[in-house]
Amino acid sequence: MGRGWLSGALALVVVLAVGAVLTGASSFRSASPAAAQGTQASERTISVVGEGRVAVSPDVAHLTLGVEVFDPDAATAQRVVQSRMTEILAVFRRTGIPDNKIKTVVYSIVVERDWNRPETPVIGYRVTHVVEVEFQPVQRVGEVLSQAVQAGANVVTSVTFSVADPAAALRQARELAVRDARDKAAHLAQLTGVGLGEPIRIVESMTTPPTPVPAARDAIEAGGVPVGEATIIVTVSIDYAIR
């Protein structure tokens, strides 16, 4: 009698435990498809890249120039470079360029040797001093260059132009980029037979490349350095939801 009652109780406990396990498994299985559907729904997007370009007239000139001298004596080479750079800096100041717009970008002393001889003796020293100067208006770039060369500049690395305040052009380029992205996404949605939803992710990048000008000797001596145009480029990556 006692053993029969005990066996019945144990069987009841086992049945209840198995039922609980089955119920939990059923709940787990019913939740999985919903989670999968949510993941798939979050991936239902149209991703596009839009670009906007606006051409503007540069209003800031950047000159990179200086002096390079070779001499068998290092001290002599340094003195010549310093003397010529003093004259060049005086040219900048006479044209109204403030000191805070002039900075040294290269100052080097290179030991040169005769590598064709076994002992490779030192044959001299090459001293280079290059500065970068920024000024306005850009129409004076030819004048400033010519005077700097006359003062002793024999290294002209680059002449570039940029825009001092690109805010308005940047705003216009951004509008064009977003419009371009929207048009692309709408076209893709039409081609694939889906509805275009709201943007859910937007990433912007912007570049304003300077306008380089070859620093040819003839152009410098003639004083004619074309300014050209600068282009402000805005790129937007946008993910649109699919309805």
KALINWO-V688115 format. One record per residue. N is the residue number from 1. SS is DSSP state (A for helix, B for strand, O for the rest). Layout:
BEGIN
N|SS  N|SS
END
This chain:
BEGIN
1|O  2|A  3|A  4|A  5|A  6|A  7|A  8|A  9|A  10|A  11|A  12|A  13|A  14|A  15|A  16|A  17|A  18|A  19|A  20|A  21|A  22|A  23|A  24|A  25|A  26|A  27|A  28|A  29|A  30|A  31|A  32|A  33|A  34|A  35|A  36|A  37|A  38|A  39|A  40|A  41|A  42|A  43|O  44|O  45|B  46|B  47|B  48|B  49|B  50|B  51|B  52|B  53|B  54|B  55|B  56|B  57|O  58|O  59|O  60|B  61|B  62|B  63|B  64|B  65|B  66|B  67|B  68|B  69|B  70|B  71|B  72|O  73|O  74|A  75|A  76|A  77|A  78|A  79|A  80|A  81|A  82|A  83|A  84|A  85|A  86|A  87|A  88|A  89|A  90|A  91|A  92|A  93|A  94|A  95|O  96|O  97|O  98|O  99|A  100|A  101|A  102|B  103|B  104|B  105|B  106|B  107|B  108|B  109|B  110|B  111|B  112|B  113|B  114|O  115|O  116|O  117|O  118|O  119|O  120|O  121|O  122|B  123|B  124|B  125|B  126|B  127|B  128|B  129|B  130|B  131|B  132|B  133|B  134|B  135|B  136|O  137|O  138|A  139|A  140|A  141|A  142|A  143|A  144|A  145|A  146|A  147|A  148|A  149|A  150|A  151|O  152|O  153|O  154|O  155|B  156|B  157|B  158|B  159|B  160|B  161|B  162|B  163|O  164|O  165|O  166|O  167|A  168|A  169|A  170|A  171|A  172|A  173|A  174|A  175|A  176|A  177|A  178|A  179|A  180|A  181|A  182|A  183|A  184|A  185|A  186|A  187|A  188|A  189|A  190|A  191|A  192|A  193|O  194|O  195|O  196|B  197|B  198|B  199|B  200|B  201|B  202|B  203|B  204|B  205|B  206|B  207|B  208|B  209|B  210|O  211|B  212|B  213|B  214|O  215|O  216|O  217|A  218|A  219|A  220|A  221|A  222|A  223|O  224|O  225|O  226|O  227|O  228|O  229|O  230|B  231|B  232|B  233|B  234|B  235|B  236|B  237|B  238|B  239|B  240|B  241|B  242|B  243|O
END
